[in-house]
């Protein structure tokens, strides 16, 4: 079966669309909350609009606090899945990529395929070296994540010309010869909605009016920008006029993040919340904030084992895990269907799950890889059951 030409799947859940539509209505109502010449009714209107916004945030948080139970893929592969497949992945230099690749290894092994991880430190030179190795070894398939396709398009073209099936993940958009793309900007950006809603809902519970937020990001990974865009849009709808202090820190300077963020918090005492776009990049910041005696509440995306430890003791208030298991198995499932000549089955959007310390305490972490456990608890067994007919 010849490779598809860029069958990029955009997957947006109906729940997200409905929630954003509701937020748009709430935002429209905010116009009546501004002072006007209509007498004393403006105060009541403002209070009502604020209550509506908090209610909208509470609804989103309640939905995302329920652990997802399915990826949406239920169609088995009945055509024979070939065994003589070599599947290579390219690292991106970040811990999250290493964890995802280790989970991909587990999934690939269940198919009896050969797995190779090509290391990269995430720099341009490291990425080029990794792709040059791919061109030399000519695997059946290669998956790359985090690096924009345009940056490595020349290598993608060369690999495709050699018959290599190319998959991408955690990048905003694909491009020519990227036959499958998972966790694109639309899909990954949805995480920002849950982060923003949690801050607004939590601030209301804490009795904090007009909460200010410091948003820590790493511009080197463009996919994180989509999370920030959705976070800002949602926060502005749910908390119009509330301060967002964007604090971008380059990956090469990530060791300076604790000093930079502590300094920013000291200079902006009206900031009550810190949001990490990716906790596994900012874990050193949390103890620095505590040591500085700063009283802020922290929400984190893409938690690491360190982030989870902080969540357990309360120095991090909430997290939204990146669905690494679900992403890994989705990639391998799509490759298996491709090589078997079976129809590609769309999955739902990557699952979102807001976790607190109480959620963590009641969650089994058996079978974790690199300390990362699935969002959908039975994701591995569910996918592997779908592959069994094709492995007979």
N, C-alpha and C positions, 0 to 999 in steps of 0.2 A: 504494500500500500504506500503510494508516494506521500511525502510529507504534505500536510495542509499548509496553505500560505496564511499565516497570521490569523488564527481563529480565536482572537482575543475575546474572552467572555466577560461581560460586565454584569455583575450580580448585585442587585440592590434589593433588600428585603422589603416586602410591603409594609412591615411594621415601621421601618425607618421612614418610608415615604409618608405614611400616615402621621407619624410623630412630627416630621418637619412641616407637614401641612398644618397641623394643629398649632405649631409654634408660629407659623406665619400669621395665623388668625390672631393669636395672642399678641404678636408684635404689632399687628394693625391696630389692636385695641389700645396699645400703649400711647397712641397719639392723643387720646382723650385724657391722659393722665397729666399732661403738662398744664401749668397754671393758665387760666383764661379769665375773661371778664364775665363769666357766667355765674359768679357768686361763690358761695361756700361749698358747692358740690364737687369742686376739683379734688379736694382732699380725699373724699370718699371714693371718687373714681380712681385716683392713684392707688389707694389701698386695695381696691378691688382688682385692678390690673396686676398689681404685685402678687396678690393671692393667686390669681389665675396663672401667672408665670411659675410660681412655686409649685402649683398643682401639676402643671405640665412637666416640670422637672421631676417631681415625685413619680409621675406615671412612667416616665422613661426609666428611672432608676429601678422602679418595681419590676418592670419587664426584664431589664438586663440583670437583675439580681437572681433570676431563676436560671439554674444551670441548664444549658441546652442538652437535648437528649439525642439529636440526630444531625447528620451532615446533609441529609436530603437525598443521598445516593442509595438506591435500593435495587438497581438493575444488575444482575450477575453477568459476568463475562462467560458466555457459553462457547465461544470459538477458542480453539487452542492458543494458549499464550506461549510463544517461543521461549526456550530456556537459554539460548546462546546470545543473550543480550548483555552488553557492558554499559553500565550507567555511571557517568561521572558527574560530580558536582564541583563547583568552584566556590571556595570560601570568600568571604567579603571583609574579613579582618575584625568582625564584631562577634561577641559571644553568641548573640542570637542566631547568627548564621551557622556557627559551629553546632549549636544544639539542634537546629532544624536538620542539618546534614546528618547528624547522628541518628535522628529519627527516620530520615529517608533511608539510611543504611538498613535499619530494621525492616522497613517496608520492602525494600529491594531484595533483601535476603529471603523474605517470605515467598518471593517469586522464583527464587533460585538463580537470580541474576548476579553478575559480577559488579561490585561497587568499588569505586575509587573516588577519594576526595582529593582534589587538587588545591593545595594551600595557596592563599594569597593574604597579604597583610592589609589589603584594602587600598593601598596606594595605586596610582596609575601604573607605575612600573611593575608592581606585584600582580596587578590584574592582567597586564599585557603578557607577563611571563606565564601566567596560568593558562591563558587562552592559546598561547603558542604551544604549550604542552598538549592541549586538546587537539590542535591541528595535527600534531605529530602522531598522537596515539589513535585518533579517529575512532572514538567510541560509538556505540549504537546511538546513544543519547547523551546530552549534556544539559545540566540545569545550572543557571546562574541566578544569583539574587543580590539585590541591593545596588548593583551598578547599572546606571541608565543604559538602555540598549544602544542609544546613539553613540555612546562613548566607545563601544566595542563592536559597532556594526560591521567594520571590515572583517573582524575575526568571525562574526556570526555568518557573514556571507561565505567565507572560506570553508567553515565547518559544514554549512548546508550544501555547498558544492561537492563536498566529500561524502555526502549522504548521512551526515550526523543530524539526528532529530533534536532540535533546540527548544528548550523550555525556559521560561523566565518567571521570577517571583519577586514580590516586594519591590517592584519598580512602578513608577507612575503609568507608563504606557509601554507597549511592545514596539514592534517594527517589522520590517521585512525579514522573513525566514524565522521569526520567533513564532513557532507553531502553536504554542500554548502559553498563556500568561495567567498566573494566579496571584491573588493579593495585589491587585492594581490600586491606583489612587482612589477610585470610588469605593472599592471594598475596604481597603485599609483605613481610609479617611473616616469611615463610620465610627471608629473608636473615639474620635474627638467629640462626638455627640454625647456619648455616655460619660466622658470625663467632665464636660461642661455641666451636664445635668446634675451629676453627683455633687459638684461644688455648690451649685445653687441650692439644691435640696439640703445638703449638709449645713450650709450657712444658715438656712432658715431654722434648722433644728438647734443650732448653736446660738441662735439669737444674734447673728452677725448681719448687720444691714450693709448693703452695697459692698459685698466682699471684693477685695482686690486680689488679683492672681498674678503670680510670676509663672510664666510658661517657659520651661527650659527645653531647647531643641538643639539638634545637630544638623546643620544645613548640608553636610557632606552626603547625607542619605536623603535624596529627594522624596522618597516615599513618606518620610516623617513629616514633610511639609504638608502633605494632604491631611494628615491628622490635625496639624496646627490650623489649617484653613477651616476645617469643619468645627474644631473647638472654638475658634474665634467667632464664626458665624452663629453657632448655637448659643454661645455665651452672650453675645450682643443681643440676641433675641430674648433670652431668658433673664438677662440682667442688664438692660440698657443703661449706659452711663457708668457701669462698673469698670474699674481699671483693669486692663490686661497689660502686664509688662513682659514683652517678649525678650527672652535672653538667649540668643543663638550663640552656641559655642562650637568652634570647629573641632573635628575629630582629633586633629593633631594636637589640640590644646585641651583635650578633655581632662587632663590631670589638673588643670587650673580651675575646673568647674566649681569645686568647693569654695575657693577664695572669691571667685567672681560672683557666685550666687549669694554668699553670705554678705558681701559688700553691697550688693544690690538691695538685699532685704533691709540692711541697716539704713540705707539711703532712702528707703521707701517704707516707712513704718505703717502705712495704710494697706500693706499687703498681708493678707491673712492666710492665703493658700499658695502652695507651690505645686505645680503639675509637671511631671517628667514625661516627655514624649516617649522615652524609652528608659525604664528604670535600670536596665542592665548597663547603661552608659553613665548613669548618674548616682550609682550606689554610694560613692564616697561623699556625696553631698549631704546625705541624711545625718550621719554622725557629726559633720561639721556644723550643721544648723543647730543640732542639739547642744554641742559644745559651746556654741556662741550664745546660748540662752535665748534663742529666738523662738517665739511661740507662733508657729504656723502649722497648718494641717496639710499633709502631703497626699496627693493622688498620683499614682504611677501607672503608665502603660508598660508593656513588655517586662514584667518583673523577672528578676533572676532569683537564685536561691538566697542571695543576700537580701533582696527586696522582700522576699517572703518571710525571712527571719525578722526583718524590721516590722512587717505587717503583724506578725505574731505578737510582738511586744508592744505594739501601738505607736512606734515612731513614724510609721507610715499608716495612714488611716484607711486607704482603699487602693485596690489595683484593678486593672483590666488586663488579664493575660493576653498575649498574642497567641493565636491558635496555631502553635507550631506543629503539633501532632496532626491536626486537621489539614493544614497546608501540605505537610510532607506526604501524607497518604493521598491527598487529592492529586498531587503531581505524579506520584507513582501509578495511581489508578488510571490517570489519563494516558500515561505512557503505555501501560499494559493494554488498554483498549486500542491504542494506535497500532502497536505491533501485532495484536491479534486480528486486526482488521474489523474490530467491533465498533458499533456506533458510540460516539462520545456522549456521555450522560452528564448534563449540567448539574452541578451541586448547588446548594444554597450559598448565600454569602457566608464568609468565615464567621463562626459563632462569636458572639460577644457575651462577656460574663463579668459583672462587677462583684469583686470579692472583698470582704472585710475580715477582720481577725476571727470572728465567729464562723464565717464561711470556711475559712482555712482550717479551723479546728475540727470541723465536721467532714472534711474532704480527705478521702483516702489517697495517699500518694504512692501506693504500691505500683511497681512497674515504671516508675519515673525514669527518664533518661536525662542525665545531667541536671537532675533536680527539677526537670520540667515535666508536668503531668498533663494529660489531655483536658481540654474543656469539655468535650463529649467523652464521657468516661469509657465507653466501649468502642471508640473509633477504630482501633486497630483490629479487633476481632470482627467488627462489622464489615470493614473493607476486605479483610482476608477471607471471610466467608463468601463474599461476592466473587473472589478470584478462584475459588476451589474448582468450580466446574471447568474452567479453562486450563487447569493444571493437571487434569486427569489424563 
